[in-house]
């Protein structure tokens, strides 16, 4: 991504891009109806980038530790061998579109992703779920708002615990109307299930999201801020050497709003 003019922001469809350190107020970039923000020009040094992410998170809400994910406030994500396919640490399969940890006890309101290294040029996928939802047939929209869906825990959690995956939410909707008259979304297309017409609606929603997905590069020194219930994200598969020190390295932090 090219840098923006210092002191200004740039909007490209759904994603807002802004420079650091000219960014004076992360809160104003998120707007009343939250949109993803890509902050460019941050440090590529691990510790400094982590401190910057913590600063951003503290201005948006409360950064917290999600014990099921990691005992660290800021998690390091690198391509690894022998991990669950739909894990952030995988690389040779596409990470399907999702909101982060839907219906988990400590589901974040905001997700921050920073980058120190991306030599593989791995592509992140970003979707505006509201735009997609409103483009669907009204009967499909209606089904997505009905409590007819179930969500399994992420496969990585079951693998770590050495057991079969278990449901974490039963009879829940995909889209719920929010206080501002918009919709919030909770879905992981890999782990969300339904029957009959509701599965058909889910499949149609996923296909429409894939068609509308925006491809972005998170480059070294970038921090991507996602409002978790207003943005769906994923990642294309990529090639790497998981034993090399010179491979993609992301930092991830969860924030309660």
Secondary structure as GFF3:
##gff-version 3
##sequence-region A 1 257
A	DSSP	beta_strand	9	12	.	.	.	ID=ss1
A	DSSP	beta_strand	15	19	.	.	.	ID=ss2
A	DSSP	alpha_helix	26	30	.	.	.	ID=ss3
A	DSSP	beta_strand	37	40	.	.	.	ID=ss4
A	DSSP	alpha_helix	46	60	.	.	.	ID=ss5
A	DSSP	beta_strand	62	64	.	.	.	ID=ss6
A	DSSP	beta_strand	75	78	.	.	.	ID=ss7
A	DSSP	beta_strand	95	98	.	.	.	ID=ss8
A	DSSP	beta_strand	110	117	.	.	.	ID=ss9
A	DSSP	beta_strand	123	127	.	.	.	ID=ss10
A	DSSP	alpha_helix	129	135	.	.	.	ID=ss11
A	DSSP	alpha_helix	138	144	.	.	.	ID=ss12
A	DSSP	beta_strand	149	152	.	.	.	ID=ss13
A	DSSP	alpha_helix	155	161	.	.	.	ID=ss14
A	DSSP	beta_strand	167	172	.	.	.	ID=ss15
A	DSSP	beta_strand	175	177	.	.	.	ID=ss16
A	DSSP	beta_strand	183	185	.	.	.	ID=ss17
A	DSSP	beta_strand	192	193	.	.	.	ID=ss18
A	DSSP	alpha_helix	196	212	.	.	.	ID=ss19
A	DSSP	beta_strand	214	217	.	.	.	ID=ss20
A	DSSP	beta_strand	223	227	.	.	.	ID=ss21
A	DSSP	beta_strand	232	235	.	.	.	ID=ss22
A	DSSP	beta_strand	249	256	.	.	.	ID=ss23
###
